[in-house]
Amino acid sequence: MIDFHMHSMLSDGALIPSELVRRARVAGYTAMAITDHVDDSNIEGVVKQVLRAARQFNSGGGFRLLPGVELTHIPPAHIPRLVKRARALGALIVVGHGETLAEPVEPGTNMAYIKAGVDILAHPGLITEEECRAAVKKTVHIEVTCRAGHSISNGHVAALAKKAGARILVNTDTHAPGDLATDERAGRVALGAGLDLKDFRRIQDNARELVRKKLG
């Protein structure tokens, strides 16, 4: 399992980074990103702490931890600046908190994240065909999520992303130990969203490719 959307106690998760990593490794993860919620108020401190954890856990072979952030409830006009700041601070994975149906996210957020070139647009709700086409051009991955609430639009997201040829990922949006997933569970989430086994194998390839791109 490779998962690019996970939260620790640095934002609203239940575990400190080291325990989150340990539990993920025991669950069979080969790579993951810690992407705690950030805005202008905490981005510098969060990235610094996750970078420290990545240095610790990437010292051996095999498993890889990618430092990241999830930019959350950012006014669309401020998104480009914060994406650049996150990357300058050392975040390898930049997730944009999309227009989920489970929260009152400001209209225009999805497209702002896509145009700013985030790595992943998370739980994008009623994403449009125009947004999916823009994601293809900007190589932004579209998330199909395992998380309850955010997942209610998975079928819509998967159908439009597939039609446009966008790169899809299945992420857990982990906040607690019970949120961790196996490849089998992730596959079921993909099938439940209307994708097929061939699509899921492509999703797994997308995840491996993103790890290679970020870590070399």
Number of C-alpha atoms within 10 A of each C-alpha: 22 27 26 32 26 26 26 23 14 21 16 12 19 16 18 13 20 15 13 22 25 12 14 21 16 9 14 15 20 16 20 25 25 31 29 28 24 22 18 12 8 13 20 15 12 22 25 14 13 26 19 12 18 19 14 12 16 13 10 9 7 8 16 22 24 25 26 28 32 29 25 17 19 20 14 16 11 12 23 16 10 19 22 15 15 23 16 10 16 16 26 22 25 26 28 29 22 33 24 20 16 14 12 9 19 13 12 13 22 27 22 21 28 28 16 18 23 26 22 28 27 29 30 29 24 18 21 16 15 11 21 26 19 18 28 17 13 16 16 24 27 28 28 30 27 24 16 11 13 21 22 19 20 22 20 18 26 25 15 19 25 15 11 17 13 22 21 26 27 28 27 25 25 24 21 16 15 7 13 23 21 16 16 10 15 25 21 17 23 25 16 13 20 15 17 14 12 8 17 21 12 15 21 19 15 17 24 15 13 17 21 10 10 10 11 7
